[in-house]
Amino acid sequence: MYRVLVERSAEKDLKKLPPGVRTRVGNVLRNLANDPRPAGSRKLTGTKHDWRIRVGDYRAVYEIAASIKVVRVYRVRHRRDVYR
């Protein structure tokens, strides 16, 4: 089981989301504790440990530290803004 840490920047992003989307994203982030690489997640090119998961039109970008079993979520934004 992994520990999921949500960075301050991701918390701010979550607060800006519509309530229904916030609930769906929250459920997906909680499920990362059981499986940090679920179906639909993709490794980001050009990085060693960064992954993204799609939740509708929104993306959660996170880092997996497998050696210490930690998933660090650092961005949750609309797909047009997440990689900027």
N, C-alpha and C positions, 0 to 999 in steps of 0.2 A: 504494500500500500504506500502510495506517495503522499507527501504533504503538499497542499496547494497554497502558495503565497500570492496574494493579489497586491501588486505594487500600488502606491498612492496614485500614480497617473491612471492606472486602470480603474481604480475606485472612482475617480473623477469622471472617467469616460462612462462608467456604468450608471452614475447618477444622471447623466444627460440623456440616457436612452428612454424611449417610451416604456411604460410599465410592463406591457405584455412581452416586449422584446427583452427587457431586463430579466424577467422571470426565466425565459428560455435560455438566455446566455448563462444565467446563474446555475441552472441545472446542468448545462454542458460543462461548466467549470468545475462543479462539484464531482462530476463523473470522471474528470481527469485524475482524481486520486486513485481510482481503481485501474484505469487504463490510460496512460498519458499519450498513447498513440492510437486512438480509436479510428474506426473506419471513417474516412472523410478528412482526416487530418493530413497535412502535407508538410514536408520538410522545406524550409526556405532555402533557396539556393544562395550560395556565397557565405553561408554561416555554418558553424559547427553544431550548435545545439538548439537553434530556433525553429519553431514549428508554428503552424497556424491551423485554426479550425474554423469552419464556416458555420454560421448560424443565420440562415436566411440571407439578407443583404449585409450582414455584419460579420466581422472577422475578429477573432481573439488571437493575438500573437503571444506566444509563450516560449519559455526556455525550459529544457529538461536537463536536470543534473542527476543522471542515473546513479552515480556513485554514492550520493547522499540521499537519494530518493526524494527530490524536491522538484516541484513544477512551479515556476515563477511566471505569473501572468503580468505582462507589462503594457499591453495595449488592447483596447476593445473599441473599435470604431466601425463606421460604415465603410464598405469596400472601396469607395472612391477616395477615402482619406487615410486609410490605415497605413499605407506604405510610404507616406510623405514624411 
